[in-house]
Amino acid sequence: MPRFSIDPDISRAKTPDTALYKDPALFEIMKEKLFASSWQFVGSTDLVKGSGEVWPFTLLEHYLDEPLVLVRDKQDALRVLSNVCTHRGNIVVNEPCKINHLRCRYHGRLFNMDGKFHSMPEFREVKDFPAANDDLASLPLFQWGKWLFTTLGASPLPGMKDMIDRLHWLPLNDFVFRPDLSRDFTVRANWALYCENYLEGFHIPFVHAGLNSVIDFGNYTTELFPYSNLQLGIAKDDEDCFDLPPSSPDFGKKVAAYYFFVFPNMMFNFYPWGLSVNIVKPIGLSETKVSFLTYVADAAKYNSGAGSGLDTVEMEDEEVVEAVQKGVRSRFYSHGRYSVTREQGTHHFHRMIAELL
């Protein structure tokens, strides 16, 4: 595997070796080193509104492929548990439902709603049973407003705090998930290329004519935090910007959009009408699924300003990212350089990858 080292001085740095996008072994290594140890978006509390409701899901299907289940137990506590029976590995919960216990339909092993082993038929003669590993594994769960996050590792929340602190004034209870406005996109490119494109506004005047007409590109800024960053989009007029309270550090600015990236693959795009969560999901070395999840807080403002025409913006991004995917396979391309003023986010992203590898 090539050694990845990104100079911390952006004015001297070169972009990573193209093996980052082409090496199958590296793609597998990143699965554990970047994704399994990071926090991932689960969804919202609306998935399990009542006591006893459960919602099975696969964390990063086709990559991490980890079967999990979101549970609201009888005490109204939320939990994320392994959805794999500790007897023979069968999936325990197959569809969203309301239940009193978690029961494996294969051989009848029963678990309490907190994942603790309860009972098992025909196991009376088994010695040293049950043990701790007969319980369903319980995963860390973090909640911000109604949004839920989990991790397969034991890492802290390095990327969430700055976003939460910056947007402390948001009316979180007003955000309503709109499945009719949400969709998945399949991009024929490596997941990292898609993230790199998101992390710089440099391409906006060249690729996104519509977005460029409402964003003041001259005042477009990038702020870097540990394992996250913010691109702040300033409106060209007053119509499509946030009504910020005096307690906001951005009070007095005509903010059209907050574009938060949380490493390695979560994007939180806040607009005056609500939030578009974009989850980048590696499928293969040169194939990525991007889930656009729409939460509307003010329907009257929906599809206006910087938050309008998101499908068009996505198609424009896909076209250029897929072209880059072809380009990085060229025999004549190995490294590029960074714009000091416009590609701080992409440089930061590459440095985090290099650090973890």
Backbone torsions as a table, in degrees:
resi	resn	phi	psi	omega
1	MET	NA	134.3	178.4
2	PRO	-65.9	149.9	176.4
3	ARG	-83.6	130.6	-179.4
4	PHE	-103.7	120.6	178.0
5	SER	-139.4	118.8	-179.5
6	ILE	-111.2	120.7	-179.9
7	ASP	-58.6	128.0	179.4
8	PRO	-64.8	-19.3	175.6
9	ASP	-84.9	104.6	-175.1
10	ILE	-59.7	-28.3	-179.3
11	SER	-71.9	-16.1	177.9
12	ARG	-108.7	-16.6	-169.2
13	ALA	-70.9	151.2	170.6
14	LYS	-113.5	150.8	176.8
15	THR	-67.2	163.5	-174.5
16	PRO	-64.9	160.4	170.7
17	ASP	-56.4	143.1	-176.4
18	THR	-67.8	-6.9	173.2
19	ALA	-59.3	-25.1	178.0
20	LEU	-54.8	-31.7	-176.5
21	TYR	-105.4	-7.6	-170.8
22	LYS	-122.3	-18.1	-171.5
23	ASP	-89.0	113.3	-179.5
24	PRO	-60.8	-36.7	-179.9
25	ALA	-65.0	-40.1	179.1
26	LEU	-67.0	-36.9	176.7
27	PHE	-58.1	-39.8	178.7
28	GLU	-72.3	-39.9	179.5
29	ILE	-61.4	-41.0	-179.4
30	MET	-65.0	-24.6	178.9
31	LYS	-55.1	-46.4	-179.0
32	GLU	-86.7	-43.0	-172.6
33	LYS	-74.7	-30.2	-177.8
34	LEU	-105.9	-46.7	-167.9
35	PHE	-92.8	-46.1	-177.4
36	ALA	-63.8	-29.0	-178.1
37	SER	-90.7	-5.8	-176.1
38	SER	-96.6	165.5	174.2
39	TRP	-82.7	140.7	-178.2
40	GLN	-128.0	150.8	-178.6
41	PHE	-76.7	129.6	178.1
42	VAL	-96.2	-48.3	-175.0
43	GLY	150.0	-147.9	-178.7
44	SER	-121.5	167.6	179.8
45	THR	-63.6	-17.5	179.0
46	ASP	-65.3	-15.1	179.1
47	LEU	-67.0	-31.2	178.8
48	VAL	-135.9	85.7	-172.8
49	LYS	-80.3	-32.6	-173.3
50	GLY	-113.5	159.1	177.6
51	SER	-57.4	132.1	179.3
52	GLY	88.9	-3.1	178.9
53	GLU	-81.4	141.1	-179.6
54	VAL	-131.9	150.1	-178.4
55	TRP	-139.8	104.8	179.3
56	PRO	-77.8	145.9	177.6
57	PHE	-154.6	161.9	176.6
58	THR	-110.9	121.3	-178.6
59	LEU	-74.7	119.4	-176.7
60	LEU	46.6	66.7	179.8
61	GLU	-55.4	137.9	-177.9
62	HIS	79.1	0.6	175.5
63	TYR	-131.4	-80.1	172.4
64	LEU	-68.3	-38.0	175.4
65	ASP	51.9	42.9	-177.4
66	GLU	-99.0	118.0	179.7
67	PRO	-75.7	121.4	-179.2
68	LEU	-131.5	167.5	176.8
69	VAL	-141.1	131.6	174.8
70	LEU	-90.6	129.8	-173.2
71	VAL	-128.1	136.9	165.2
72	ARG	-109.7	109.6	-171.4
73	ASP	-79.7	-175.6	-173.9
74	LYS	-69.7	-19.3	175.9
75	GLN	-92.6	9.5	177.8
76	ASP	72.7	15.3	177.6
77	ALA	-86.1	143.0	177.7
78	LEU	-92.6	140.0	179.5
79	ARG	-142.1	151.4	167.6
80	VAL	-115.9	122.4	-177.0
81	LEU	-121.8	157.1	168.0
82	SER	-63.1	140.0	-179.5
83	ASN	-102.9	27.6	-177.3
84	VAL	-117.6	120.2	-179.0
85	CYS	-60.7	136.4	-177.4
86	THR	-80.2	3.9	176.3
87	HIS	-88.1	-66.3	-176.6
88	ARG	-130.0	12.5	172.9
89	GLY	85.1	15.1	178.2
90	ASN	-73.5	154.1	172.9
91	ILE	-71.8	131.1	-174.1
92	VAL	-82.6	-54.0	-177.4
93	VAL	-108.0	124.1	-175.2
94	ASN	-102.3	-17.5	-179.3
95	GLU	-155.7	155.9	177.4
96	PRO	-58.8	136.6	-178.2
97	CYS	-165.4	177.9	175.1
98	LYS	-117.0	125.5	-172.7
99	ILE	-142.4	167.6	176.9
100	ASN	-100.3	-27.9	177.6
101	HIS	-140.6	161.0	172.4
102	LEU	-94.7	113.0	-175.4
103	ARG	-119.9	128.2	174.2
104	CYS	-78.4	125.3	-176.0
105	ARG	-77.6	-8.0	-176.8
106	TYR	-74.2	-55.2	-179.2
107	HIS	-132.6	11.8	171.5
108	GLY	82.8	13.8	177.4
109	ARG	-63.9	136.0	-173.0
110	LEU	-118.0	136.0	178.2
111	PHE	-124.2	147.7	171.5
112	ASN	-70.8	168.9	-176.8
113	MET	-70.1	-11.7	173.9
114	ASP	-92.8	5.1	178.0
115	GLY	91.7	-6.7	-179.3
116	LYS	-71.2	139.8	177.0
117	PHE	-57.7	137.3	179.1
118	HIS	-113.5	-53.5	-177.9
119	SER	-162.9	164.7	-179.8
120	MET	-154.7	123.0	178.4
121	PRO	-63.3	148.5	171.5
122	GLU	59.7	30.9	179.7
123	PHE	-120.1	17.7	-176.1
124	ARG	-63.0	-32.9	-175.5
125	GLU	-87.9	-5.2	-177.2
126	VAL	-73.6	127.8	-177.0
127	LYS	-82.7	152.0	178.0
128	ASP	52.9	45.3	-176.7
129	PHE	-135.8	137.7	-0.4
130	PRO	-84.2	159.6	175.6
131	ALA	-118.3	175.8	-177.1
132	ALA	-59.8	-33.9	-178.2
133	ASN	-79.2	5.0	171.3
134	ASP	-89.5	-7.1	172.3
135	ASP	-80.8	155.4	170.7
136	LEU	-71.1	135.9	178.2
137	ALA	-62.0	136.8	177.8
138	SER	-106.5	129.3	-175.4
139	LEU	-100.5	155.5	174.2
140	PRO	-60.8	147.0	178.5
141	LEU	-135.4	128.7	176.8
142	PHE	-120.2	137.4	-178.5
143	GLN	-123.9	129.3	172.2
144	TRP	-123.3	109.7	-172.9
145	GLY	61.8	-122.1	177.5
146	LYS	-98.6	-2.4	-175.0
147	TRP	-89.3	137.6	-173.4
148	LEU	-118.0	144.2	-178.8
149	PHE	-137.9	148.3	176.0
150	THR	-142.4	169.1	178.2
151	THR	-144.9	147.4	175.6
152	LEU	-81.8	-12.9	178.8
153	GLY	-101.5	-157.8	-179.7
154	ALA	-127.2	31.1	-174.9
155	SER	-75.9	152.2	172.9
156	PRO	-70.4	-168.6	-177.5
157	LEU	-107.2	68.9	-173.0
158	PRO	-67.3	-26.5	-173.7
159	GLY	-99.3	-8.8	-173.1
160	MET	-89.8	-36.4	-168.3
161	LYS	-58.9	-43.9	-176.5
162	ASP	-65.4	-37.6	177.5
163	MET	-67.1	-45.2	-178.5
164	ILE	-63.9	-43.6	179.8
165	ASP	-64.9	-40.9	-177.2
166	ARG	-65.7	-34.2	-174.4
167	LEU	-111.5	35.3	-177.2
168	HIS	-61.2	-21.5	-175.0
169	TRP	-87.2	-5.2	-177.0
170	LEU	-63.7	138.2	174.4
171	PRO	-79.9	79.6	-169.2
172	LEU	-58.4	-32.0	-177.7
173	ASN	-71.8	-12.7	-179.1
174	ASP	-83.3	-10.7	-175.4
175	PHE	-81.9	122.7	-176.8
176	VAL	-118.4	127.0	179.0
177	PHE	-67.8	134.0	-180.0
178	ARG	-120.3	92.2	179.0
179	PRO	-61.0	-28.0	179.9
180	ASP	-69.2	-20.6	179.6
181	LEU	-104.6	4.5	-177.9
182	SER	-106.5	149.4	179.4
183	ARG	-162.7	165.9	177.6
184	ASP	-106.8	145.7	175.6
185	PHE	-122.9	137.6	174.0
186	THR	-103.4	124.0	-176.5
187	VAL	-114.7	128.6	-179.0
188	ARG	-85.8	68.7	-179.0
189	ALA	-161.5	160.4	176.9
190	ASN	-65.1	144.1	-176.7
191	TRP	-57.0	-37.5	-176.8
192	ALA	-67.3	-34.6	177.7
193	LEU	-63.8	-37.8	178.6
194	TYR	-64.7	-42.8	179.3
195	CYS	-65.9	-41.9	179.6
196	GLU	-57.6	-42.2	180.0
197	ASN	-63.4	-42.2	179.6
198	TYR	-62.7	-33.3	-168.5
199	LEU	-81.2	4.3	176.2
200	GLU	-140.0	135.8	175.8
201	GLY	-88.5	3.5	-177.2
202	PHE	-53.3	-37.1	-173.7
203	HIS	-83.9	-7.9	-173.3
204	ILE	-55.0	-50.1	-178.4
205	PRO	-65.1	-22.7	-175.9
206	PHE	-93.7	-27.0	-172.6
207	VAL	-113.0	-34.3	-171.6
208	HIS	-117.2	83.6	-178.6
209	ALA	-62.6	-41.6	-178.5
210	GLY	-64.9	-47.6	178.8
211	LEU	-64.5	-39.0	-179.2
212	ASN	-64.0	-24.3	-178.8
213	SER	-75.2	-17.6	-178.6
214	VAL	-114.2	-13.4	-179.8
215	ILE	-101.0	137.1	175.5
216	ASP	-84.4	92.4	-173.2
217	PHE	-61.5	-30.9	179.8
218	GLY	-64.3	-26.8	179.5
219	ASN	-107.6	16.4	178.4
220	TYR	-75.5	125.6	-174.8
221	THR	-127.3	158.8	176.0
222	THR	-125.7	130.8	176.6
223	GLU	-118.3	134.2	-176.4
224	LEU	-105.3	136.6	176.6
225	PHE	-130.7	169.2	175.1
226	PRO	-61.6	114.6	175.6
227	TYR	63.3	24.0	172.7
228	SER	-162.0	168.6	171.8
229	ASN	-156.9	167.5	-178.7
230	LEU	-130.2	129.2	167.3
231	GLN	-104.9	124.0	-176.0
232	LEU	-104.2	116.1	179.8
233	GLY	-95.8	122.4	-179.4
234	ILE	-100.4	134.7	-177.8
235	ALA	-75.2	150.1	174.5
236	LYS	-80.0	-16.6	177.0
237	ASP	-140.7	-178.5	-174.9
238	ASP	-90.8	-10.3	-172.6
239	GLU	-66.2	-42.6	-168.8
240	ASP	-113.0	51.2	178.7
241	CYS	-131.2	164.5	-179.4
242	PHE	-71.0	145.9	170.4
243	ASP	-91.3	89.0	-170.9
244	LEU	-82.3	139.8	176.6
245	PRO	-78.3	160.3	178.4
246	PRO	-58.3	-24.4	-179.4
247	SER	-75.1	-11.9	179.0
248	SER	-76.5	137.1	176.0
249	PRO	-65.4	-11.7	-179.9
250	ASP	-102.6	9.7	-179.1
251	PHE	-55.7	132.7	-178.4
252	GLY	98.5	-13.4	178.1
253	LYS	-95.1	150.5	177.6
254	LYS	-91.4	73.5	-175.1
255	VAL	-77.1	119.1	178.1
256	ALA	-92.0	-27.2	-176.8
257	ALA	-162.3	141.3	167.5
258	TYR	-106.8	117.5	177.9
259	TYR	-108.1	98.0	179.5
260	PHE	-98.4	132.2	174.0
261	PHE	-114.3	128.5	176.1
262	VAL	-115.3	119.2	-174.6
263	PHE	-61.8	139.1	5.5
264	PRO	-99.4	-7.7	-166.1
265	ASN	-151.4	20.4	-178.3
266	MET	-114.8	135.0	-179.0
267	MET	-126.5	127.6	-179.1
268	PHE	-120.7	106.8	-174.3
269	ASN	-106.4	102.9	-177.6
270	PHE	-94.9	128.2	177.8
271	TYR	-124.1	165.9	177.4
272	PRO	-56.3	-24.7	179.6
273	TRP	-87.3	-16.9	-176.9
274	GLY	155.7	-139.7	-172.0
275	LEU	-139.2	135.6	168.8
276	SER	-113.7	111.7	176.2
277	VAL	-90.9	126.0	177.5
278	ASN	-115.1	118.1	178.8
279	ILE	-108.5	120.4	-178.0
280	VAL	-92.6	118.6	-172.5
281	LYS	-119.3	108.2	176.9
282	PRO	-61.1	133.1	175.9
283	ILE	-108.7	-45.5	178.1
284	GLY	-150.0	-178.4	-177.2
285	LEU	-57.9	-35.1	-179.0
286	SER	-129.2	35.1	176.8
287	GLU	-145.8	134.5	-175.0
288	THR	-139.2	139.7	171.2
289	LYS	-106.3	132.6	177.9
290	VAL	-117.7	118.4	179.6
291	SER	-94.8	121.4	174.8
292	PHE	-98.6	112.8	-178.1
293	LEU	-111.4	120.2	-171.3
294	THR	-103.7	126.4	175.9
295	TYR	-121.5	116.6	-176.0
296	VAL	-100.7	128.4	176.6
297	ALA	-106.5	-31.7	179.7
298	ASP	-135.8	95.5	-174.7
299	ALA	-62.1	-28.2	-178.3
300	ALA	-66.3	-23.6	-178.5
301	LYS	-99.7	-2.0	-174.3
302	TYR	-59.6	141.7	177.1
303	ASN	63.6	40.1	176.1
304	SER	-129.1	159.1	176.3
305	GLY	61.8	-143.9	-179.3
306	ALA	-64.5	-21.4	179.5
307	GLY	-92.9	21.4	178.2
308	SER	-103.3	156.2	175.2
309	GLY	57.5	39.1	-176.1
310	LEU	-64.6	-31.9	176.7
311	ASP	-63.8	-39.5	178.6
312	THR	-65.7	-44.6	177.6
313	VAL	-59.1	-41.7	179.8
314	GLU	-63.4	-43.5	179.3
315	MET	-62.3	-38.5	177.7
316	GLU	-65.7	-40.8	177.7
317	ASP	-65.7	-44.1	-179.7
318	GLU	-58.7	-43.6	-177.7
319	GLU	-59.5	-45.4	-176.9
320	VAL	-74.7	-37.4	-179.9
321	VAL	-67.1	-39.2	177.9
322	GLU	-66.5	-32.4	175.8
323	ALA	-68.5	-38.5	177.1
324	VAL	-65.2	-37.4	177.9
325	GLN	-57.1	-39.8	176.4
326	LYS	-67.7	-39.3	-175.7
327	GLY	-68.0	-37.5	-177.4
328	VAL	-71.1	-9.4	175.2
329	ARG	-88.0	-4.2	-177.7
330	SER	-66.6	144.5	174.6
331	ARG	-68.5	-16.9	-173.9
332	PHE	-101.7	5.6	178.9
333	TYR	-122.8	130.0	176.3
334	SER	-129.1	-48.2	-178.6
335	HIS	-141.6	156.1	170.3
336	GLY	-123.2	-173.9	175.5
337	ARG	-121.0	168.6	-176.4
338	TYR	-109.3	143.7	167.6
339	SER	-73.8	124.6	-177.6
340	VAL	-63.6	-34.8	-175.5
341	THR	-92.5	-17.4	-171.6
342	ARG	-123.7	-12.7	-175.2
343	GLU	-121.3	32.4	178.6
344	GLN	-62.6	-38.6	-177.8
345	GLY	-66.0	-41.2	179.7
346	THR	-68.4	-41.0	176.3
347	HIS	-61.0	-43.6	178.1
348	HIS	-60.7	-44.4	178.2
349	PHE	-59.6	-46.7	179.5
350	HIS	-64.9	-36.4	178.6
351	ARG	-65.7	-38.7	178.6
352	MET	-65.9	-42.3	176.9
353	ILE	-60.4	-47.7	-178.7
354	ALA	-60.6	-39.8	-179.9
355	GLU	-62.0	-44.2	-176.3
356	LEU	-76.9	-24.6	178.8
357	LEU	-86.2	NA	NA
